Amino acid sequence: MSTAVGWAAVTRTFLPLAGLLLLFPAYGLFLILDAKLLSDWRYRLLDAWVKKEIELRSFCEAVRAIPTLPKETLQSMLATLPSVGDLPTEQPISSSIREATAAERP
């Protein structure tokens, strides 16, 4: 930051400061797009869960087993999903209860 201000003072031009000012909107846009991507991922996953195409417990365990994924990011993403207990508890959950659970926002 101080480099941009110094360079603007030396060259007496606004261009280095304009680049610095663009960082804030760019970061805000990144956060908005990241939230939308996470929301879409969660929606698709819960839609498959409501249709009983996947079991969340098995999915979470399988994804956690991949060592190359960043653990903290993965934990944050999986925390947005409903906690369904163990697999024998999850399997008999009816579609209507799954729909109601999926409709809740994290």
C-alpha positions in Angstrom: 0.0 0.0 0.0 2.7 2.5 0.9 4.5 1.5 -2.3 1.5 2.6 -4.4 1.2 5.9 -2.4 5.0 6.5 -2.8 4.9 5.7 -6.5 1.9 8.0 -7.0 3.8 10.8 -5.2 7.0 10.3 -7.2 5.3 10.1 -10.6 2.6 12.6 -9.7 0.0 10.4 -11.3 -3.2 8.9 -10.0 -2.9 5.5 -11.7 -1.1 3.7 -8.9 -3.8 4.8 -6.4 -6.5 3.7 -8.8 -5.2 0.2 -8.8 -5.1 0.3 -5.0 -8.7 1.5 -4.9 -9.8 -1.4 -7.1 -8.7 -3.9 -4.5 -11.7 -3.3 -2.3 -14.4 -3.9 -4.9 -12.5 -6.8 -6.3 -12.3 -8.4 -2.9 -16.0 -7.8 -2.3 -16.9 -9.3 -5.6 -14.8 -12.4 -4.7 -16.7 -12.8 -1.4 -20.0 -12.5 -3.2 -19.1 -15.1 -5.8 -17.6 -17.4 -3.2 -20.9 -17.3 -1.2 -22.9 -18.0 -4.3 -20.8 -20.9 -5.2 -21.1 -22.4 -1.7 -24.8 -21.8 -1.8 -25.2 -23.5 -5.2 -23.1 -26.5 -4.0 -25.2 -26.8 -0.8 -28.4 -26.6 -2.8 -27.4 -29.3 -5.3 -26.2 -31.6 -2.5 -29.3 -31.2 -0.4 -31.5 -31.7 -3.5 -29.9 -35.0 -4.0 -30.3 -35.9 -0.3 -34.0 -35.0 -0.4 -34.4 -37.4 -3.4 -32.5 -40.0 -1.4 -29.8 -40.2 -4.1 -27.0 -39.8 -1.5 -26.6 -40.1 2.2 -25.0 -37.0 3.9 -23.2 -39.0 6.5 -21.4 -41.2 3.9 -20.7 -38.2 1.7 -19.1 -36.3 4.5 -17.0 -39.2 5.6 -15.9 -39.9 2.0 -14.9 -36.3 1.4 -13.0 -36.0 4.7 -11.0 -39.0 3.7 -9.4 -37.1 0.7 -6.1 -35.9 2.1 -5.4 -33.3 -0.5 -8.4 -31.2 0.4 -7.8 -28.3 2.8 -9.1 -29.5 6.2 -10.3 -26.1 7.5 -12.1 -25.1 4.3 -13.7 -28.5 4.0 -14.9 -28.5 7.7 -16.5 -25.1 7.1 -18.3 -26.3 4.0 -19.5 -29.4 5.6 -20.7 -27.5 8.7 -23.4 -25.8 6.5 -25.0 -29.2 6.0 -27.5 -30.6 8.4 -26.2 -33.0 11.1 -28.0 -36.3 10.5 -26.3 -38.6 13.0 -25.1 -42.0 12.0 -26.1 -43.9 8.8 -28.8 -46.2 10.4 -30.4 -43.0 11.8 -30.3 -41.1 8.5 -31.6 -43.7 6.2 -35.2 -43.9 7.5 -35.7 -40.1 7.5 -38.7 -39.4 5.3 -38.6 -37.1 2.2 -40.9 -34.5 3.9 -38.6 -34.2 6.8 -35.6 -34.0 4.5 -37.3 -31.2 2.5 -38.0 -29.3 5.7 -34.4 -29.7 6.9 -33.0 -28.7 3.5 -35.2 -25.6 3.4 -33.4 -24.2 6.5 -30.6 -21.8 5.9 -27.3 -22.4 7.7 
